[in-house]
Amino acid sequence: MSLEIWPESILPLPSVSYNIDAEYSNIQSAMDSGRLRQRPRFSRELEIASATFELNRLQYSAFRYFWDVSINRGNDWFQMRLPLPDTNSLTDTEIRFVSDYKAQYRPVGNWDISVSIEIKESETIDAEYFELLTIEGSDLTNWLYVISNLYDEIEHWEDEHSFNLAP
């Protein structure tokens, strides 16, 4: 079964607010010595985000259809492009709603829709990249700036200089 895709052509991405909270996924048990034993509860950390959408009345109707029919009243996983910390661009991400939505009417037929979403899996940087960033004396801001510019230059170079030689 394929995932539903957020209909971005008619429904905007979260615009007003988008905040991620990593849920505490460890559990503690008291030991006889008085120390607490701590261990992970889950194989991965839950990331819950609060999102707000600014919709007009037609978009609100489309949102309600998507909620009710396409994703089973908000229960099914679906795909949406979201900003994630491992990239500068929007990333296709599997999410699902973990709360009912709240609709607030704004003058002249507009609506603010607030909801909590769960991010299924958020990528992190590679171990080699992390080690490179943690070299003593390195400046994280400069590294990110250089890497971002290098990535943009590589994309530009590949677009301009294709290796596909047509006969």
C-alpha positions as CSV (number, residue, x, y, z in Angstrom):
1,M,0.0,0.0,0.0
2,S,1.5,3.3,-1.0
3,L,1.5,6.3,1.2
4,E,-0.8,9.2,0.7
5,I,1.0,12.4,-0.3
6,W,0.1,15.8,1.1
7,P,-1.7,17.6,-1.8
8,E,0.7,20.5,-1.8
9,S,-0.8,21.9,-5.0
10,I,-4.0,22.8,-3.1
11,L,-2.9,22.7,0.6
12,P,0.1,24.7,1.8
13,L,2.8,23.4,4.0
14,P,2.9,24.5,7.6
15,S,3.5,28.2,7.5
16,V,2.8,29.9,10.8
17,S,4.6,27.7,13.2
18,Y,6.5,24.4,13.0
19,N,8.3,23.3,16.2
20,I,9.8,19.9,17.0
21,D,9.9,18.4,20.5
22,A,11.9,15.2,21.0
23,E,10.0,13.1,23.5
24,Y,12.0,11.7,26.4
25,S,12.4,8.1,25.4
26,N,14.4,6.8,28.3
27,I,13.1,5.0,31.4
28,Q,14.6,5.1,34.9
29,S,14.5,2.4,37.5
30,A,15.6,2.8,41.1
31,M,18.3,0.3,42.2
32,D,19.1,-1.0,45.7
33,S,22.2,1.3,45.9
34,G,20.0,4.3,45.4
35,R,21.3,5.1,41.9
36,L,18.9,5.2,39.0
37,R,19.4,2.8,36.1
38,Q,18.5,4.5,32.8
39,R,17.9,2.8,29.5
40,P,16.2,3.6,26.2
41,R,12.5,2.7,26.0
42,F,12.3,2.7,22.2
43,S,14.6,1.9,19.4
44,R,14.3,5.5,18.2
45,E,13.3,8.8,19.7
46,L,9.9,10.1,19.1
47,E,9.8,13.5,17.4
48,I,6.5,15.3,17.8
49,A,6.0,18.6,16.0
50,S,3.4,21.2,16.3
51,A,2.3,22.7,13.0
52,T,0.0,25.4,11.9
53,F,-1.5,25.9,8.5
54,E,-3.0,29.1,7.1
55,L,-6.0,28.1,4.9
56,N,-8.8,29.8,3.1
57,R,-12.3,28.3,3.3
58,L,-11.8,26.1,0.1
59,Q,-8.5,24.8,1.4
60,Y,-10.0,24.1,4.8
61,S,-12.7,22.0,3.1
62,A,-10.0,20.1,1.1
63,F,-8.0,19.6,4.4
64,R,-11.1,18.1,6.0
65,Y,-11.5,15.7,3.1
66,F,-7.8,14.7,3.2
67,W,-8.2,14.2,7.0
68,D,-11.4,12.2,6.9
69,V,-10.9,10.1,3.7
70,S,-7.3,10.0,2.5
71,I,-5.6,9.4,5.9
72,N,-8.4,7.7,7.8
73,R,-9.4,10.6,10.1
74,G,-5.8,11.5,10.7
75,N,-4.7,7.9,11.7
76,D,-2.6,6.9,8.7
77,W,1.0,7.8,7.8
78,F,1.4,10.1,4.9
79,Q,4.2,12.0,3.1
80,M,4.8,15.7,3.4
81,R,7.8,17.9,2.5
82,L,9.2,19.4,5.8
83,P,12.3,21.3,6.9
84,L,14.6,18.9,8.7
85,P,17.9,19.7,10.4
86,D,20.0,17.6,8.1
87,T,19.4,19.6,5.0
88,N,18.8,23.1,3.7
89,S,15.8,22.2,1.6
90,L,12.4,20.6,2.3
91,T,12.6,16.8,2.7
92,D,10.0,14.2,1.9
93,T,9.1,12.9,5.3
94,E,6.7,10.3,6.6
95,I,4.4,11.8,9.3
96,R,1.0,11.2,10.9
97,F,-1.2,13.3,13.0
98,V,-1.1,12.5,16.7
99,S,-3.8,14.9,17.8
100,D,-7.1,16.2,16.6
101,Y,-6.8,19.4,14.7
102,K,-8.0,22.7,16.0
103,A,-9.5,25.2,13.6
104,Q,-9.5,28.9,14.4
105,Y,-11.5,31.3,12.2
106,R,-9.9,34.4,11.1
107,P,-11.7,37.3,9.4
108,V,-12.8,37.1,5.8
109,G,-13.1,33.3,5.5
110,N,-9.6,32.3,6.5
111,W,-8.7,29.6,9.0
112,D,-5.6,28.6,11.1
113,I,-5.4,24.9,11.6
114,S,-3.2,23.7,14.5
115,V,-2.2,20.1,14.9
116,S,0.5,17.8,16.4
117,I,2.4,15.5,14.0
118,E,4.8,12.6,14.6
119,I,7.8,12.4,12.4
120,K,8.5,8.7,11.6
121,E,12.2,9.0,11.1
122,S,14.5,12.0,11.0
123,E,17.9,11.6,9.4
124,T,21.1,12.7,11.1
125,I,24.5,13.5,9.8
126,D,27.0,10.7,9.0
127,A,29.5,9.6,11.7
128,E,32.4,10.7,9.5
129,Y,30.9,14.2,9.1
130,F,30.3,14.4,12.8
131,E,33.9,13.5,13.5
132,L,35.0,16.1,11.0
133,L,32.9,18.8,12.8
134,T,34.3,17.9,16.2
135,I,37.9,18.3,15.3
136,E,39.5,20.5,18.0
137,G,39.3,24.2,17.0
138,S,36.8,23.7,14.2
139,D,34.1,26.3,13.8
140,L,30.7,24.6,13.2
141,T,29.2,27.7,11.5
142,N,32.0,28.0,9.0
143,W,31.9,24.2,8.3
144,L,28.2,24.4,7.6
145,Y,28.6,27.4,5.4
146,V,31.4,25.8,3.3
147,I,29.5,22.5,3.0
148,S,26.3,24.2,1.9
149,N,28.1,26.3,-0.7
150,L,30.0,23.3,-2.0
151,Y,26.8,21.3,-2.3
152,D,25.2,24.2,-4.3
153,E,28.2,24.5,-6.5
154,I,28.2,20.7,-7.2
155,E,24.5,20.8,-8.2
156,H,25.2,23.8,-10.5
157,W,28.2,22.2,-12.0
158,E,26.3,18.9,-12.7
159,D,23.5,20.9,-14.3
160,E,25.8,22.9,-16.5
161,H,28.2,20.1,-17.4
162,S,26.3,16.9,-18.1
163,F,28.3,13.7,-18.7
164,N,25.5,12.3,-20.8
165,L,27.0,12.4,-24.3
166,A,24.3,12.0,-26.9
167,P,25.4,10.2,-30.2
